[in-house]
Amino acid sequence: MFMQIGVPRETHSSETRAPLLPGDVTRLVKLGATVVVERGIGANLRIGDADYEKAGATVASDRTALLTNSDIVLRLRKPDLAEVQLLKPGSLHVSYLDPFSEKALVSALAERGVSAVAMEFIPRTTRAQKMDALSSQASLAGYAAVILAAERTDRVLPMMTTPAGTINPARVFVIGAGVAGLQAIATAKRLGARVDAFDTRPVVAEQVRSLGARFLEVDLGETGQTKDGYAQALTEEQLRIQREAMARQCAMSDIVITTAQVFGRKAPVIITRDMVAGMRPGSIIVDLAVETGGNVEGVVLGQEVDINGVRIIGLENMPGRVAAAASQMYSANLYNFVEEFWDKENKRLTLDLEDDILQSCLITHEGKIRREI
């Protein structure tokens, strides 16, 4: 009997992405799986149910039956608590889970006997790169943030020489040179802006410079990154020194993109109200950390606010602004995860609990919570 992979439609009000696209349905079917998707799963992307059926999926109208009967459930956002009770005991559930702040959800999955994989816990290793959804979505978030800022600003980004004179390039300051920050730097440079960037990890300075940006040197003493490549939290004294340098750079900038996050913790406040007050009216700040608390004092989740003429953008789901590309990448991440652990001879997914990837991302299994959160 083939394993059933069920893919429910995303129902969050701000979600524009689809977790699985027809191309990856075809690849899952070729592995030997039965794929059932919920009706309307690709509607936001103008992908019809017929496209999924042509790819080899069964389209179901009954969401409850889909969740109840599936051996593997693939989705993008975390499930509601009520839907956990619909999952088949012994099934595998793969999605973002936000386990640090969703303790009740994790407990419910364990009590239900569901093996739950948190996509945000996929390790940043060479072997896991093809299934690293955090990186794939962060890259698109960095791109979308710059495009959004370019649309909101009243300046042009590139230098222009015109009969009426020369227009200087806009100055863009990117805080945080992780995946999102590096893509923001690259995008701003392609648009012709003058780009400065900062990160607490000196090791990324060369990457910043390779993209044509200037790396802001700030002596913070001992800093570093975790084994998974995330920035470590700073001390209060380090944050004070950093903010002083940030304030000077922000005052010169037309656009500021903040991307600083500490894995599993509230995002650090990097730009204070005093720093915002020192910026020129008409400046734009895009806070990509808003969904984990925000890097900017005064940012509001899901809104754009004006503080003394400075527009602070805190829109959520930035990858969803380029939903077609984001869905393509996330769908590939899911397929690559399934394929990595698929037993091709027996046509089923098997969990090797000693595997280094699963040791990082398998949060619950056989009624137990497997890792500290």
C-alpha positions, 0 to 999 in steps of 0.5 A: 500500500502506497503512503499517502502524502496530504497537502492542505491549503494554507488558510492564514489570512496573510498567506499567499504561498502554496506549500507544494507545486505540481512539478513536485507532485509529479516527483513525489508520485514517481517516488511511489507516493499517493499525493492528495491536495486540498481543493484550491491549494494553488488558487493564490498563484493562479494554479488550478486544481486541474494542474495538480490532477494532471501532475498526478495528485488527487484533489480533495474537498474534505480537509478533515479526511485529508488530514485524518487519512494521510501518513505524511502531511506537508504544509507551510505554516504551523497547524491549529491545535484543533487540527492536531487532533485530526492527524493520524497517530504515527504520521509525520507532519512537516511544516514550520512549527515555531516550537520556542513559542508554541509549547502547547502545540509541540506537546499536543503533537507529542501526545497525539503520537505524531512525528513532527519536523520543524522546517526552521530547524533544518541545519545549515549544512552542505547536505541539508542545503537543498531542504533549508527553507529558512534560507530559501525564504530569507533570500526572497525576503531580502530581495522583496524588502529592497524592492518595497523600499525602492517603491516607497522612497521618493528618491531614485536608487541609481546615480543619474546624469541628466541635462538638469544635473547629476542625481546622486545614488540613494544610500542603503544601509543593511543591518545583518549580513545573513541570507536575507541581508546578503540578498538585500545588499545584492539587490540594492547594488543591482539597482545602483544604490550606494550600500553599506552593511553591518553584522556582528560577525566579522567573518561575513565582512568579506562576503559583504565586500564581494557584493560591492558594499562597504562593511561598517567596522565596529569594535564590539570585542568578542562576538561570533556565531553559533555552530549553525551560522546564526549570530550570537546574542550581544551583551548590553554594552556591545549593544550600546556601542553598536547603536552609537555606530548605527545612529551615525550610519542611519542618519546618512541613509535613505533606506535602512533594511534590518534583518538581525535575528537571534535563533529561538529568541526575540529579535534584538532592538537595534534602532531606537526611537532616538536613532529614528529621530536622527534620520532625515524625513522621507527615509524608509526603514524595512524591519524584516525581524518584525515577526519575532519582535522587531529590530526597530522601536515603534515598528508595528507588525503588519503596518507601515507607520510614520515617525517624524517623517520616517516611514517604518515598514513592518509588513509580515510574510515578506517572501509572500510578496513574491509568492510564485518564487517563494512557493517554488523554493519551499515546494522544492525544500519539501520534496528534497526532504521527503526524497532524502529519507525515502526508501525507494525499494519499499516506497515509503519514508523511513526515519533514521533517528541517528541521522544528523538532519533529523536529530536537528529538526525532528521535534516530536516522535513516538509520543515524546518531545525529542529536543529541548526548546 
